[in-house]
Amino acid sequence: MSVSRPILYKTLALGLIAAAGSLSSLVLAAELPAGTVISAANIDQIKNDTFEGHSIANLLTEKMEWRIRHSGWKLPLAQSKEVPLDPRWVEASQANAGKASINKDACQVDNWGAGAPFPSIDMQDPQAAEKLIWNWHLGQLVGDVSQVPQYTQLLIDGKKGVHAEPVAEFSRYTMKGRLSGPAVEGDGSERGRQLLYFKSPSDMKGLGTYTQMYDSDKVNDVWAYIPAVRRVRRLSGGAWMDPVGSSDQLQDDLEIFNARPCWYSEYKLLGKRWVLAVANSKTGLWNPDGKSFAEKYPVVEDAAPYWNMNNNDFEPREVYVIEAITPSVHPYSKKVLYMDVKYPRFYYAEAYDRKGEFWKFMEFHSYANTAAGDIRTTAGAVIDFQRNHATLSMIDTKSWKTNFDAKASDFSLQTLQKAGR
């Protein structure tokens, strides 16, 4: 079959134009320098550009891009850096390879000593997502004992700004999986102990909780101290799903995921991808002695909606994407979690309500404290987009202590009562 010359010329011309257009888009795409700030003002212009070889479009999840476009979030690009891991933790994790296994009936991991129980994850393993959650639950790099003498929870109205700045203290003592001395303290039934109590304002001072966490399907034992009546109240077994004070954060949202893995109904590994996250955070994100907003909260932008941590360093990190299905009595229907591939650390989570609609976005910043071998949170945000409200947890990193001389009896109900008086 013959083709007329005009048609052939037209076809060739269209092909050349299309090829030129494709070549033009490739030429226009650029490798962005560190220090470039992604914002609503430039996202359309730089979306196809790259940073460290990754396109900006591929470094942003759907909800991250939505926040940039509609909620004033800005992401300054920083060169990625290796996160140093505690050699003791690495050695303990490697020792679990091929030995540890999930015991669903007992709600525990058998043959686990310390570190991450599952140091190598096969993406095709039907238990891959569950193993990752257990790695987080048992293998966090938080030290055998840690104490944050003061952090603040900024309660923020998206239109009016900060309306409360309570200050609290948080401590955690590990009873199992210890990296210094005996791996287990006590009879082995406890996983750890937690203390949290408020120091200010005056109407909250002394209010706090003491939690005993178990290495089984047993729910946490939680006691609350009520300073107004100088009494201790034991909370229900469902306290792990309750809000922390008047914040937007559930007990289950501490560090993004704070539940025993078997309390959730199901986990799905949705894949691996790259995102921009803060893994080598600036420190001093909260200066309690600062006079102005900028001095007190140097990474937070003092403009609506007032919760954006726009002045930290965001770098490319490879993450697992995990869908966690909650029990039917949980306020959320599911969480979508973004965990670093190299060590158990969550950077982001999306929470959905019982109707399956997007509800909250969680964002946590961290850095490695090489002196003690722990990974420290510098700031965390739990943003409730349905009510235009957020809670920012800002840590006084200068006062943080890890692996100091302490014993289990220092973390008890009596300690909580003493602190509250």
N, C-alpha and C positions, 0 to 999 in steps of 0.2 A: 504494500500500500504506500503510495507516495504522499508526501506532505508538502503543501505549497510553501514557497519561499517566504512570503510575508508572515505566515503562521510560525514557521521555524524561527525566523528572526525575533518575532515577538516572544516566543517561548524562551529563547536564549537570553533575551534582554531581561525578562522577569527573573530568570534564574540568577543572572549576574547581580541584579538589584537585591534579591534576597540574600545572596552570599555576601554582598557588600554590607548589608544591614547586620548580618551575624558577625562579620569581621569587625564592624564598627563597635558593636556592643562589647566584643572581647577587648578591643583596644581601649575602650573607655573604662572598663573595669580596672581597678587599681588596688595595690596592696597598701592598706592604710597604715600610717605610722602610729606608734604608741603615743597616747595622749589625746588621740581623736575622741571626741565625746559624741556618742550616739544619742540623738534626741528626736523629738517630733519634727523639729525644723529641718533635719537633714536625712532622716531615715530613708525616704524615697530616693534620694540622690546616691546614697552609699550602700543600699541594700545588696547590690550585686558585687560590691567590692569585697576584698578579702582582708583577713587579719591572721597572720601566721598560717596562711594557706587555706583558711576556712572562710567561706562566704559569710558575710554578716547575716544574711537570711537564714543560713543553716545554724548559726550560733544563737538564734533567738527562738524560743518556743512560741507557740501561738499566744499564750497568755503574757509572756514577756513583751512581745511586740505590741500587744493590746495596751499594756501598761505604758509603754513608751509613747504610743500615739494618743492615748486618752487620759493619762494620769500623771503627766509631768515627770516620768522617770527618765533619768539620764545615766548613761553607762560610759565612763571614761575607760578607754582601752589601755591595758598594761601587758607587758611581755610576761608570758607564763614562766613560772619558776617551779622547780622540783620541790615537793613538800617532803622534808626529811622526816623519816619515821623512826621511832625508838627501836634500836637494834634488838632490845629484849623482847619487844612486841613482835618484831619480824621473826625472830627465832622461835618464839612460842607459837606463832601462827603456822609456820612451816612444819612444826612438829605435829600439828593436827592433820596434815595432809593424808587423806586416805583412811583416817582413823575415826574421825567424828561422824556421827549420824544423827538424824532427827528422830526422836522418839515421840511420835504424836500422842500416843496414849498417856504418856507421863508429862507431856508438854515441856520437854527439855531436850538438850543435846547430850547424847552419850559420848563418852571417851573424849571430852573436851577438858583441857587443862587451863589454858590462858590464851590471850590473843584472839584472833579471828578463827572460829571453828572450821571455816571452809575457805582456805586461802586461795583455792583455784576454782573458778566457776565455769562450768560448761554451759553455754547458752542453750544447748539442746536438752539439758537436764530438766525434766518436768518439775523438779524441786528447786530450780535455780533461784527463783524469786524469793522463796521462803528461806533459802540458805543465806541470801544476801541480808534479809531482815534479821536473821539470827546473828550474822556477822556484826551488824550494828548493835543489836541488843546486848551481846556478850563481849564484843571486841572493840568497843569504843576506846580511843586513845585519850582517856581522861585522867590517867594516873590511879594509883591505889587509894589515894585520898586527895580530895581537892576542896578548896574553900574560896568562895567569892565573898569577901567581907561586905562589899556593897555593890549593888547594881540598881539601876532605876528602871521603872516601867512607865514610859510615857504613854498616857492615854490621850488619844488624838481624835478630835472631830475634824473631818475632812474640809469643813468650811471655816471653822473658827480657830482651829489649831489646838495646841496642847492645853488640856484642862486639868490634868493631875500629873504629879511627878513623885509617886511613892518610892521610897528607897528600901531595899530588902537585902538580906544576907542568905546565901545558899551554900550548903555543904553536902558532900556525898562521900560515903565511905564504902569501899568495895570489900565484900566478904568472900567472894569467889572469883577465881581468875586473876589473882594478884600476881604482879610481876616481881615483887621484892619480898623476900622471906617466904614463908609457907604460902602455897597457892590458895589455900582454904583456911578461913577462920571459923571457929564454932563447929557446929555439927554438920555443916554442909547444906542446910536447908535454906539459908538466907543467901540472896545474891548481893544485897547491899542495903545501905540505910541512907536516908535523905532528911535534911533539915532545911526548912525555909521559914523565915519570919521577917516581918516588916519592922523597920527602924523609924520610919516617919511616913506620913505626917502624924500628928499626935493622936488623931482618932483611929489610926491603924496600928500604932506602935504596939509591938508585942504579939499581934495576931500572927499565927503561923501554923505550920503543920510538921509533923514527924511521920515519916513513912518507912516501913519495913517491906522490902521487896524480896520475893521468894524465888527459888529456882525450881518451880513446879507450876502446876495450873492454879495454885492457890492465889487468889487476888491479894493485892497489897493490903496490909494493915495500915490505916491512916488515922492519925489522931490530930485534932485541931485544938489549939489553945485559944480561949476567948478571954482577953484581958479584962473586959468590962465586968465579967462575973468571976474571974480568976478560976475558971474551970476548964477541964479538958473534956472534949467531946469526941467520941469515936465515930468516924464517918462510915458510910455504907460501902459495900464492896464495889459499887459503881463509881466511886470517887475519881477513878482514873479518867473518866469521861467528863468530869465537872470542870467549869471555868476556874481559872486561877484568880481569886479575888473578883474584882469588877472588870477584869481585862477581857480582851477578845481571844485570849489563849486558853485552851483546855489543858488540863493536866497532861493529856495525851499529846499535846502540841509542844511540850518542852523539848527543845532541840529538834523540833519537827515531828518526831515519832517517839513516844514514851510509853508504849504498851508492851506487855508480854506478847510475843508473836502469835501464840496460839489463841489469843483473845480475839483476833481478827478472823473473819470467815474464810478468806481466800486471798492469794497473791498471784499476780500475773506479771511476768517479765515482758514488757512491751518492746524492749530492744535496747540498743546503745546509741548514743549520739554525743555531739559536742554542744556545750552551752558556755555562755559567759558567766562567770561566777567569781566570788571573792574568796580565794583560798590562801592568799598571802596578804591579809588585811593590814591596813595602817593600824597602829595602836593609839590609845588615848582618844577613843571616839566619844568618851564622856569625861568631861572635866568638872567634877563636882564644885570646884571653886571658881568656875568661870562666871563672869558678870553678865555678859550678853548671851543671847541664844547661840550666836556663832562660836563664842568661846566655850560654852558648855557642850555643844553638840556640833563639832566641826564638820562632820560628814553629812549632816541632815540639812536639807534646803528649807529655809524659813519662808516658804511660799506654799500656797494651796497645792496639794492636799496636806502638806506639812509632815508627811511620813516618809518621803523619798530620801534614801541614803545615796545621794547623787555624787558624793565627792570621795568615793573609795576607788580601789583599783580592781577592775573586772578583767579577768584573763580567761582564755579558752581552757575548759576542762572537759575531759571525756567522762560521761556519766551513764549509769544504768537508769532506765526509766521503768519504774515499778508501779503497778496499780494494786492498791491495798483495799480490799472490800471489808467494810466494817460489820460488826454484829448489828442486828435489827434495832437494838435499843440505843445505838450511838447517834448523836446529833448529825453526824455526817453519813452519807451513803458510801463514800469512798474518798481516798486520798490518792493522788498521783505524785510519786516521790522521785526525786532526782539525786542519785547517790554517786559519789566519785568512784571511778573504776579501780583506783589504786589503793584505796583504804576506805573504811566505813565512815562516810561523812555525807550528810544531806545538805544540799545548798538551797533547794527549793521544794515546795509542795503546793499542790492545788487541792482544795477541799471542796466537795460538792454536797449540797443539801439532800434531804430525803426525796426530793422531786428530781434529783439528778442535775440540778442547775448549779452553775459555778457560784461559789460562796466566798471562799477565802483564798488568799495567796500568802504563802510563807516564804521568807527570804532570810538566810542566815549567813553571816560573814565570819571567817575564822583565820587563824594563823598558827604556825607550829612554834611551840615554845621548846626549843632544842635543849635548854638547860635541864628541864625535867622530863622531856620526852612526850609531853601531852599536846593535843590539838585544842586550842582555846577559842571559844566563841568571843568575838568582840562586840557583836550586835546582832539582834534578830528582830524581824518584823512579822507580825501576824495581822494582815489587812482584811477587814470584813467589808467587801465591796457592796454587799446588800444593804448595809446601814451606813456606809460612808464613814467608817470608824476604824482605827487601828491601834495596836499596842506595839511600841518599840521597846525592846529590852536593850539597854545600853550598859556595858560592863566597865567597871573601873579596873582595867587590866593591871595597873601598877600594884594593887593590893592583893591580887589573886595569888593563892599559895597552892602548890601541888607537892605531894609526896613528902609532907612534913611529918615530924614525929607525932604520932597519934595512935589511939587504940579504939576499938569498937565501942567501948563503954563511954567514950567522949561524945557519942552520937546516940542519944536516947531520948525517951519521953521526958525524963527529968531535965535534960539539957534544954529542951524546948520550954518547959515550965520556968526554968531559971532565966532564960533569955527574955521571956515575956513579962517578967515582974519588974 
